[in-house]
């Protein structure tokens, strides 16, 4: 399954390929990505700063935070 949603500006906002959903910043860089099953966030998700630097790792079950959560500062 391939599904894309675009902003008014024409920039892609998010893209679903199979079971992986990816959100994008307005600058086109990845904002967050992870498994998306039955319209719910599942498993490990990675979130990034607009610079492309990894910001946090979260785990989800039925779109609710579940398990470990790691957040990095700007220095890693």
HUPECOR-V763020 format. One record per backbone hydrogen bond with DSSP energy under -1.0 kcal/mol. NH is the residue of the N-H (numbers start at 1). CO is the residue of the C=O. E is the energy in kcal/mol with one decimal. If there is no record, write none. Layout:
nh->NH co->CO e->E
nh->NH co->CO e->E
//
This chain:
nh->3 co->16 e->-2.4
nh->5 co->14 e->-2.4
nh->7 co->11 e->-3.3
nh->10 co->7 e->-1.8
nh->13 co->5 e->-3.4
nh->14 co->5 e->-1.5
nh->15 co->22 e->-2.4
nh->16 co->3 e->-3.5
nh->17 co->20 e->-2.6
nh->18 co->1 e->-3.2
nh->20 co->17 e->-2.2
nh->21 co->34 e->-2.9
nh->22 co->15 e->-2.6
nh->23 co->32 e->-3.2
nh->24 co->13 e->-2.6
nh->25 co->29 e->-3.1
nh->28 co->25 e->-2.0
nh->31 co->23 e->-3.3
nh->32 co->23 e->-1.4
nh->33 co->46 e->-2.2
nh->34 co->21 e->-1.9
nh->36 co->19 e->-3.5
nh->37 co->40 e->-2.3
nh->40 co->37 e->-1.2
nh->42 co->35 e->-2.4
nh->43 co->60 e->-2.4
nh->45 co->58 e->-3.3
nh->46 co->33 e->-2.5
nh->47 co->56 e->-2.7
nh->48 co->31 e->-2.7
nh->49 co->53 e->-2.8
nh->52 co->49 e->-2.2
nh->55 co->47 e->-3.0
nh->56 co->47 e->-1.8
nh->57 co->70 e->-2.6
nh->58 co->45 e->-2.3
nh->60 co->43 e->-2.0
nh->61 co->64 e->-2.4
nh->63 co->41 e->-2.5
nh->64 co->61 e->-1.5
nh->66 co->59 e->-3.4
nh->70 co->57 e->-2.7
nh->72 co->55 e->-3.4
nh->76 co->73 e->-2.3
//
